[in-house]
Amino acid sequence: MSEIARARLARVAGVLLSAALPFLLILTSVRLLLTPAFVRIEYRLPGFPEDRYGFTLQDRLRWAPVALDYLLNDEGIEFLGELRFPDGSRVYNASELQHMLDVKQLTGLALSVWQGLIALAILLGALTAWAGSAVSLWRSLRRGALWTMGLMAALAAGIALAFSFVFVGFHELFFDPGTWTFRYSDTLIRLFPERFWRDAFTFIAAGTLAMAGLLLLIAASQLARLRRAQSAGPVPDVPRD
């Protein structure tokens, strides 16, 4: 492969790596969110609203992890549909079950995309380093980290200034109209009120921002090290972005 072709390949792979990085880090935060630990911590945060219809903390800690488990396991909707309260009534009504099925499908798609992005990032990183250099790789990671931080700053502003707009926009993007709104007395709202989702979006923004910031620091450190090595003695020419 000619030097011109290698330089072009390194440039294209580097840009694609930078573009993939925000989605990879966001979905990594989403995966971290889908853990029982987040639920346990969230319900115990100061100011988390009590359930006006009678769920205690222990009730929420009993039922919420089951809903989370459903999103990640291979069970059908009967996993939730067969749940009963002590009085024999169903935990979820038909509309809630349909929405949880939709959420499970979206979760599965998101996790598949996340796994694919991990593999893609490794491939693009290897191509960038092979066709270009270590400098090209770290520059691409630095650029991707900066793009990610910009996106998360915009998301954080949206959460702070107009969370309802962000929340509704998200649901309208991924779910059919009328399939994601419920009564305040429905189990999904009692387990996961608006405060839960505000904190979840905040966690995603903060977690992604933290990962991008750490990557930015590592990339800056490695680029500085490579510059020092280059200034210390002759090294092969390095293609620049």
C-alpha positions in Angstrom: 0.0 0.0 0.0 1.4 3.4 -1.0 2.1 6.1 1.6 -0.7 8.2 0.2 -3.2 5.4 0.5 -2.1 4.6 4.1 -2.4 8.2 5.1 -5.9 8.4 3.6 -6.9 5.1 5.4 -5.5 6.5 8.7 -7.5 9.7 8.3 -10.8 8.0 7.4 -10.4 5.4 10.1 -9.5 8.1 12.7 -12.5 10.2 11.8 -14.9 7.2 12.0 -13.3 6.3 15.4 -13.9 9.8 16.7 -17.5 9.7 15.4 -18.2 6.3 17.0 -16.8 7.2 20.4 -19.7 9.4 21.6 -22.2 6.6 20.9 -20.0 4.0 22.5 -19.5 6.0 25.7 -23.2 6.9 26.0 -24.2 3.3 25.6 -21.6 2.3 28.1 -23.3 4.6 30.6 -26.7 3.1 29.7 -25.3 -0.4 30.4 -24.0 0.8 33.8 -27.4 2.3 34.5 -29.1 -1.1 34.0 -27.9 -2.5 37.3 -29.7 -3.2 40.6 -27.1 -0.9 42.3 -28.5 2.2 40.5 -32.0 1.3 41.6 -31.0 0.8 45.2 -29.1 4.0 45.4 -31.7 6.1 43.5 -34.6 5.1 45.9 -32.5 6.2 48.9 -31.5 9.6 47.5 -32.8 12.5 49.6 -36.0 14.0 48.3 -37.0 10.9 46.2 -40.8 11.1 46.1 -42.9 8.6 48.1 -45.6 6.7 46.4 -49.0 8.2 47.1 -50.6 4.9 46.5 -48.7 3.0 49.2 -45.5 1.5 47.9 -42.9 1.4 50.6 -39.2 1.5 50.0 -39.1 -2.2 50.4 -41.9 -2.7 47.9 -40.1 -0.7 45.3 -36.9 -2.6 46.0 -38.8 -5.8 45.5 -40.6 -5.0 42.2 -38.1 -2.6 40.4 -35.3 -5.1 40.1 -37.7 -7.7 38.7 -38.6 -5.2 35.9 -34.8 -4.6 35.3 -34.1 -8.3 35.2 -36.8 -8.7 32.6 -35.1 -6.2 30.3 -31.8 -8.2 30.4 -33.0 -11.8 30.5 -34.3 -14.0 27.7 -37.8 -14.5 29.2 -41.1 -13.6 27.5 -43.5 -11.0 28.7 -45.2 -13.6 31.0 -42.2 -13.1 33.2 -43.9 -9.8 34.3 -47.5 -10.8 33.3 -47.6 -13.5 35.9 -46.6 -11.3 38.8 -49.2 -10.7 41.5 -49.6 -8.5 44.5 -50.4 -10.2 47.8 -54.1 -9.5 47.2 -54.0 -11.4 44.0 -54.2 -8.4 41.6 -51.8 -8.1 38.7 -48.7 -6.0 39.2 -48.8 -4.8 35.6 -51.8 -4.1 33.3 -51.9 -4.8 29.6 -50.7 -1.4 28.5 -47.8 -1.6 30.9 -46.8 -5.0 29.7 -46.9 -3.9 26.1 -44.6 -1.0 26.9 -42.2 -3.2 28.8 -42.1 -5.4 25.8 -41.2 -2.4 23.6 -38.6 -1.3 26.1 -37.1 -4.8 26.2 -36.8 -4.8 22.4 -35.1 -1.3 22.5 -32.8 -2.4 25.3 -31.7 -5.5 23.3 -31.1 -3.4 20.2 -29.1 -0.8 22.2 -26.9 -3.5 23.9 -26.3 -5.2 20.5 -25.3 -1.8 19.0 -23.0 -1.2 22.1 -21.3 -4.6 21.6 -20.9 -3.8 17.9 -19.4 -0.4 18.6 -16.8 -2.0 20.9 -15.7 -4.3 18.2 -15.8 -1.4 15.6 -13.8 0.9 17.8 -11.1 -1.7 18.3 -10.9 -2.3 14.6 -10.8 1.4 13.7 -8.2 2.1 16.4 -6.0 -0.7 15.0 -6.4 0.6 11.5 -5.6 4.1 12.5 -2.5 3.1 14.3 -1.4 0.7 11.6 -2.0 3.0 8.6 -0.9 6.1 10.5 0.8 6.1 13.9 0.2 6.1 17.6 -0.1 9.9 17.3 -2.9 9.5 14.8 -4.7 7.1 17.1 -4.4 9.4 20.2 -5.5 12.4 18.2 -8.6 10.5 17.0 -9.4 9.5 20.6 -8.9 13.1 21.8 -11.2 14.4 19.1 -13.9 11.8 19.9 -13.6 12.7 23.6 -14.1 16.4 22.8 -17.1 15.7 20.6 -18.6 13.5 23.4 -18.1 16.2 26.0 -19.9 18.7 23.7 -22.9 16.4 23.2 -23.1 15.7 27.0 -22.9 19.4 27.8 -25.9 20.0 25.5 -27.8 17.1 27.1 -27.0 18.4 30.6 -28.3 21.8 29.6 -31.5 20.2 28.3 -32.0 18.3 31.5 -31.4 21.4 33.6 -33.6 23.7 31.6 -36.3 21.6 29.9 -36.2 18.0 31.1 -39.8 17.4 30.1 -39.0 18.3 26.6 -36.0 15.9 26.6 -38.1 13.1 28.2 -41.0 13.5 25.8 -38.7 13.8 22.8 -36.9 10.6 23.7 -40.1 8.6 24.1 -41.6 10.1 20.9 -38.5 9.1 19.0 -38.4 5.5 20.2 -42.0 4.6 21.0 -45.4 4.8 19.2 -47.6 7.7 20.4 -49.9 6.7 23.3 -48.0 3.6 24.3 -45.8 5.2 26.9 -48.2 7.3 29.0 -49.8 5.9 32.1 -52.0 6.8 35.1 -50.3 7.9 38.3 -51.8 4.8 39.9 -50.1 2.4 37.5 -47.2 0.3 38.7 -44.6 1.7 36.2 -45.2 5.3 37.4 -45.2 4.3 41.0 -41.9 2.5 40.6 -40.3 4.9 38.2 -41.7 8.5 38.7 -40.3 11.4 36.7 -37.6 12.0 39.4 -36.2 8.6 38.6 -35.9 9.4 34.9 -34.4 12.8 35.5 -31.7 11.2 37.7 -31.2 8.4 35.1 -30.6 10.9 32.3 -28.3 12.9 34.6 -26.4 9.8 35.4 -25.9 9.0 31.7 -24.8 12.6 31.0 -22.4 12.7 34.0 -21.1 9.2 33.5 -20.4 9.7 29.8 -18.8 13.1 30.5 -16.5 11.5 33.1 -15.4 8.8 30.8 -14.8 11.3 28.0 -12.9 13.5 30.3 -10.7 10.6 31.5 -10.0 9.6 27.9 -9.2 13.2 27.0 -6.6 13.3 29.8 -5.1 10.0 28.8 -4.9 11.1 25.2 -3.3 14.4 26.1 -0.8 12.7 28.3 0.1 10.2 25.5 0.5 12.8 22.9 2.7 14.9 25.2 4.9 11.8 25.8 5.1 11.1 22.0 6.1 14.7 21.4 8.8 14.5 24.0 10.1 11.3 22.5 10.1 12.9 19.0 12.0 15.9 20.2 14.6 13.7 22.0 15.8 12.0 18.9 15.1 11.0 15.3 11.8 9.2 14.8 10.0 8.1 11.6 7.9 10.7 10.0 4.3 10.8 11.5 1.4 11.6 9.2 -0.6 14.5 10.6 -4.4 14.6 10.6 
